[in-house]
Amino acid sequence: MADIEELKKKIVIGSRILYNEGICGKFPFGHLSARHPDGDKFIISYKGHGEGRHVGEVVMEDLQVLDLEGNFVEGTHKEFYDEIFAHSEIYKARPDVMSVAHVHPPVAKAICTTDAEIIPIVGAGTNLEAGVKKFEHPSGTRLIGTKEDGVLLAQCLGNGKAVAIRGFAIDVVGTSVEDAVTSSIGLEELAKMLVTARQFGTPKRFGKFSMSPRPPGSPPPPESRGSLLWIYYVRRLADSKWAIDL
């Protein structure tokens, strides 16, 4: 139970970080989920924006547990997001995915409406080496509103890190809540750098990032970059009004 409560707390904090960092644009939309420790369920906030609330205002009581068929399991609220099948089908197709962020990063989303590709041009973008897959529903529908839609989206994502529902949103996956959140922010920062770089020429893809071998007897390496970024964004959140009840 303690593990589940800690996971829920991370979803609340991660949701607010996404809003605080502008990764949901100027909209009340966006949501963050995490695979339940049981493996066959996931935790996500309910559709609060129908009440004029946004992802930066998510609280523990907003979280609900759904199974991987999209059925309600537990929670105070039973109103679902339209895109729950994006989450459920990605979890079913990708056992390695522990968290999914459904976000609206303005620059990255704009690039994904064109034929331009988002490629890693700095070391910080190497977890997006496969770029952002672009999903267009055969019927032209933007939302992922059915299980069948979710299956198609998961197939488009494949083994990638992110998939754009063209003209609507981007789903970013992670091995943890921290990874999904920091990768979503990193995607938008990478998109901004690409826009700048293209004003001066053709951006060059950054190769595999690796560190030089550590000499024998060296102290343990510092925390992973993702962990450090999470700590940094949590501190930034603490200085914002969205941390008032945390």
Secondary structure as UniProt FT lines:
FT   HELIX           2..20
FT   TURN            21..26
FT   STRAND          31..35
FT   TURN            37..38
FT   STRAND          41..45
FT   HELIX           48..51
FT   HELIX           55..57
FT   HELIX           60..62
FT   STRAND          63..67
FT   TURN            68..69
FT   STRAND          72..75
FT   TURN            82..83
FT   HELIX           84..93
FT   TURN            95..96
FT   STRAND          99..103
FT   HELIX           106..111
FT   TURN            112..113
FT   HELIX           123..128
FT   TURN            129..130
FT   STRAND          132..135
FT   TURN            138..139
FT   HELIX           147..157
FT   TURN            158..159
FT   STRAND          162..165
FT   TURN            166..168
FT   STRAND          169..174
FT   HELIX           177..197
FT   TURN            198..200
FT   TURN            216..217
FT   HELIX           225..238
FT   HELIX           241..243
FT   TURN            244..245
//
